Amino acid sequence: MRRRTFLGLAGAASLAGCGYRSPDAEYKQPAGAVPKQYAGRTRVVFWSSYGGTNGKAVDKLVAKFNESQTDVYVEAQFQGSYDDVAQKIAAGLIARQTPDLAVLSDVTWERFFLNDALEPLNGYFTDGFGPAVFHSKLFNEYVVKGQSWCVPFARSTPILYYNRDVFAKAGLPDRAPRTWSELRSWGDTLAKVDAKGRPMRTLALAKVDGDWQFQGNVWQFGGAYSKGLDVTIDEDGAVAAGEFQRELIHVDGHGYMASSPMTDFAGGLVAMCQDSTGGLKSAMSKAKFKVGAGFIPSEVAAGLATGGGGIGMFRNASAERKQAAAKFLEFLATPENSAWWTTQSGYLPVVDKAREDPALKKLVADEPNYGVAIAQLVNARPQDAIRLYGRNANVAIYTGLQQIYADNAAPKKVFASVARRLEAIADEVSRLYEQKVL
């Protein structure tokens, strides 16, 4: 299974319709115990999808919380990718055993919301934890009919990474291209730079999950995946975005499909890639060259998709556990802790006052790359509904992109086929979407 896809949450037919759960029942926690030094506290189980450097930062935040008070013990349990977390939660709901909190991606929390698995958070908000604390765009993505169903945590946008050393060798300006047409015009110049024995290519495009970046690309060319659940991926703007990428690869020879664009970029094989802000710190530490970051190019319009993870609370936890879990969410929402998480990971500071934190301000001043995503939020939009609410809609889209990238397939024909699949997906979820979202 790939990131952001899972099969267990198709809608009422696959979850509630199977009698797997009662929304008001109290479920057990995953196995574990409160350590002796924290005896007597309420245990909160938090499922995380962050390993490596980001996982270590999560562990430090949890440890800091556990030392900051005497009532709650949070146990962070790493569960793998966003998809892994979502699949394990779905299985746990059937087994009547759930974490109290979990990181949910931009396209997984909606499935749990539609199936009444999430706890509405409004009743837990305080003066220091609520709508006024968070960045409004990021917070409002989790608000449906006035209720908040997650809070932002590890939120990101794509940014354009570029190799500053290669740009200097090619005589290009030390900035990201402002439009996709400008990026394309730099291809022949970049190809004159040696990349480990072959011409430097301009842009690597993701083999899997490229539909997230492509969501913004479609907007930039004037299109959309859908309007509501009405599918529009086969219309002019989306087709134009697909045709641009097809030509960059198969006409110009300056683009290609990569299993990991960021790995190729950090390895010096390609001059640019569009990838998550959450990879910024890792990219700068791994690359043996100066890494630049800039806005994703526009074309006929601007616009980019936010992504990453928020934290949801599960309705089947006991009242005591939910109250305890809310204290941890409030802890994460302090400006100091939000800013520290950004400095460690590269994810966006989701708390407004975190931008005033001295350590974060110094980081942005010393390394302007960290300020790019914050400034670029002005171009962020809510993602199109079919990708957010349609089960495996993302898979249908990136599978179509693979045909364009690998097989030189015509985008108009590919997206006509993808549209038929998305329309079937929309039909599956339309009743719940109309009932719970509209």
N, C-alpha and C positions, 0 to 999 in steps of 0.2 A: 504494500500500500504506500501511496505517495503522500507528501505533505498536503494537508487541507482536504483530503478525500477520505470518506468512510462510508460504508454501506449500511450501517445500522440505523440511520436516522432519516428515513424517507418521508415520514409524516405519520399521521395517526394510524395508518394501516399497519406500519411496521413496529410501532412502539405501543402507544396507548391501546390501539385496536387489538393487540395481542394479549392485553391484560397483564402486562409486565409490571405495572406499578400503580400504586395509588398516590396521587399527588400529595396527600396529607399524611401518609404513613411515615414512620420514623425508621430510618435504615441505619445499619451498623456502619462503622468506619472500617477502612482497610486495616489490616493487622499492624500492630505496633504498641508501644507503651510510653508513658511519660517517664523520663529518666529520674533517678532518685533525687538529684539536686533540684528538680522542679516538681516534686511530689505535691499533690493536692491541687494542681492546676487543671483547668479544662483543656483537654487535648484537641487541637485543630489540625486536620490533615490537609496539606496543600500540595496538589499535584502540579508539577512544573514541567515545561518542555524545553528547558534551557540547560545545556551541558557546556563543557569547556569553560572558557573565560566567563561567559555570562552565567553559567551555572554556579561558579564559585562566588560571583557577586550576589546571586540570589541567596546562597547559603549564608553569606555575611549579613545580609539584611535580616534574615530570619534569626540568626544568632543575636544580632543587636536588639531585635524586638524582644526576644526571650529574656534578655538581660535588663530590659528597660522597665519591666513591670513584674508583678508577682501573681497574676491571676490566670494567665493563658500561656500554654505551651504550644507553639506551632512546629509541626514536623513537616519539612519539605521533602517530598518524594519525587525524584526525577523519573519520568515515565516515557521519555523518548520524544519524538517529533510531535507537532500539533496533531497530526493524524493519530499517532499512537495514543495520545492522551484522550482524544475523542472516542476512539474505539474502546478503550479500557473503561471509560465512563459509561458508554452504552452497555457494555457487558456487565458492569457493576450495578447499573440500575435494574437490569433483569435479575441479578443475583441478590438484590436488596442490600447492597453495600456500596457506599459512595464516599468520595472525599467530601470535605466541607467546602473547599475552595479549589478551583482549577484554572489554569491558563487556557483560554479558548481563543482560537484564531478568528480572523475577520470573517471566515466563511464556515465556522463550526458552531459558534454560539447561537446562531439563528435557529439551528435544528433543535437544540435543547430548549430554546425559548418556545418554539412552536409546539413542542410536546410537553409543556408545563413542567419541565425538570428544573428550571431556574427559579430562585427566590427573588422576588422584586426587592430592590434595595432602598427605595425611598424611605421606608420606615426606620432605616438605620442611619440616615444622614444626620450630621451634627453641623455646628458652625464651622468646624475644621475639616469636615468631610462631606462633600456634596457638590452640587452643580457649580457653585461659585468658586470652587477650588480648582477645578480642572479646566484645561483648554476646551473651549466650548465646542469646536468642531469635533474633537476626539471624543468628548463626553457624549455629545448628542447622537453619535452613531449607535449608541446602545439604548437610546430612549425610544420606546414604542408606546404610543397612546399615553404619554405622560409618565410612564414608569421606566425606571432604569433597571436594566437586566445584567449589566456588567459594568465595571469601571476600567478605564484605560490604564495600561501598565507598560508593556513593551511595544509601544506603537512606532510605526515606521512609515516611510514613503520610499519609493525608489529614488535614487539620485544617480547622476551620471558620473561614474568614476573614469578618470583619464590619467594616462601615464605622462607626467610632466616632463620627464627626461626625453621621451620619444617625441613629444610635441616640440621641445626645444631643438632636437636634432633635425626635425622636419621643417623648422622655421615657422611653425604655427604659433598663434597667440597662446599665452598661458591662461586659458579659460576653456570652459565647455562650449561647444557650438550652440548657438542660440536657436537654431531651427534644424529640423531634420534635413532640409535641403543643404544647409551649410555643412552639416556633418558629412553628407554624401560627397560634397564637392572637395572635401579634404582627403578622400580615399586614395587618389593617385599619389599625392604627396606623401602620405603616411607609408604607402607601399615601397617607397624608396629607402626606408629604414629597415635594417636587417633585424629579423626576429629569429635568432637561433638558426640561421641558415636559410630562412625563407622570408619573403616580403611580409612586412608588418600588416596585419589585417586591421580593419577599422573597428568592427563591432562584433562581439559574440552575443548570440541570442540563446535563451534558455531552452533546453530540450523538454524539461518537465517544469510545470508551474509557471511557464512564461505567460500564461493568461493574466496573471496579476499585473505585470508590467504592461502587457498589451492592452489592458483595460484603459490605462492612461493614454497609450498611443492612439487608440481608437478615438478618444475624445479630442486629442491633438489634431487629428485629421477631420474633425467635424462629425464623427459618428457616435454610436452607442451600441452596447450589447443588447440592451432592451430599454423600453419605456414602461416602467412597471414590470409586469411579466410578459408584455407584448414584445416578442423577439425582433430585433432590428440589426443583428450582426451581418445579415446578408445585404444590407443597404450601403449606399455610396461611401460614407465616411469610413466604415470598418473595412470595406473592400479596398479603399485607397491606402489605408494603413498597411494592410496585408500586402498589397502590390508594391509599396515602397520597400518593405523588407525582402520580398521575393527578388526584386531587382538588385538590391544591395548585395544579395548573395549570388544570384545566378546570372545577372547581367554584368555587374561591376566586378564581381569576385572579391569584394572587400568585406563581406560579412559571412558568418557561418553559424551553424547550430552547435552548441557546446553542452556537454553533460553538466559542467559547472563553469559558467562564465567567469565567476569570481576567481576560481582556481587558475584558469587560463590567464586572466588579467594579472593576478599577483605573480604569476610565473613569467610574465613578460612576453606572452605569445600574442596578445591583442592590445590595441591602443585604448579601447574603451569598452565599458559594459554598463548596463543599467541594472542596479541591484539595490538591496535594502540598506537603509541607513544603519541597521543593526549589525552590519558587517564592517563598518568603518574602522573600528579599532583593530579588528583582526587583519583587515586588508593592509593597513599602514604598518602593522608589525611584521607581516609576512613578505611584503614586497621589498625588493632590493633597489627600489627607485622612489622618487618623489611622487606620491599619490596626490592627484588633484580631484576635487569634487565640485560639481556644479548642478544647476537646475537641469531636470530632464528637458530636452528641447521641445519647443512648440512647433506648430506648422500653421494651420489656419486658426488654431485656438490653443489656449493653455489648458491644463487640467491633469491631475494625477491622482491615483488611488492610494489611500492610506491602507496599511496592512499591519501585520504583527498581532500581538496578543493582548487581550483584556483579561480580567479576572472575574469569574462568575461564582456565585454562591449557590449551593444546591438545596432545593426545597425540602428534600427528604432528610436533611440533617436535623438533629434535635434543636429545640429552641435555644437551649443553653449553648450548644456548639455554634449556632448561627450568631448569637450575640458575641461570643468570643471571636469568631471569625471576622466580624465587623470591626473589632478593635485592631486587628492586624491590617485590614484594608485602610483604616484611618491612619495607622502608623506609616504605611507606604505613601499616603497622600500628603505627608508633610513636605514642605519645600526642600528641606535639607536632604531627605531620603530620596525624593524624586530626582533632585539634581545629581546626587551621588550615583544613582543608577545610570543616569545618562553619561556621566563621565567614565563609568566603567564599561559601558556597552556600546554607546553610540546611538541607542534608541532615543526617540524624542522625549524632551521633558514634558510630561503630560500635565503637570501642575503649573499653573501660570506663574506663581511666585518663585518657582524653581529657577526661572530665567534670571532672577536677581541674586541667586546664590553666588558668593564671591568665587568659590572654586570653579563653578561652571563658567562664569564670566571670564575668568582667567584662562580657562581651557580654550574657549572660543577665540579669545584675543591671541593666544599663543598659536593655536592651530585652527585657522578659519574654516577648515573642512567641517568642523563640528557645528558651525553655525548655518551651513547650507540648508539642511533639512528643516531647521526652525524657520528660516526665511521663506523657504519654498512652500510652507503650509498654506500660504495665501492662495495657491493654485489647487489645493486639495478639494476633492468632491466626494460625496457618498457614492459608493460603487453601485453599479446598475443592479437592479433587484434580482435578475435571473441568476447572476453569479452568486449573490449572497444567499438566496433562499432556495435555489434549485439544486437538488441533490445531484452531485457529480457533474454539474454544469461546467465547472472548471476543467474537468477531465475532457469533456467534449470539445471545449475550446482549444486547450493546448494540444490535443490529438490532431485537430485540424491544422494548427500552426506547424506541427511536425511535418505534415504532408507538404506544406508550402516550403519549409526550410530544407527538408531532405530530398523531396521529389520534384521540386519546381512546379508543383501543382498550381493551377490558376486560383487565386483567392476567391473570385466570384463563385466558381463552381464548388470549392471547398466549403465556403461559408453558407452556401445554399443547403448543403448536406448537414452542416453543423446546426443551422437554424431549425431544420426538421427535428433533430434530436432535442434541441433546447425547447422546442414547442411541446414535445411529449413530456419533458421534465416539468415544464410549467404547468401542464395539465395535472400532473401528480400532486403538486403542492398548492394549486390555486385555491382550493376550498379553505385550507388553513390560513393561507396568506390573506385572503379576503376577510376571513373571520377575525384574525388576530392582529393584522398589520394595518389594513385600510380603515 
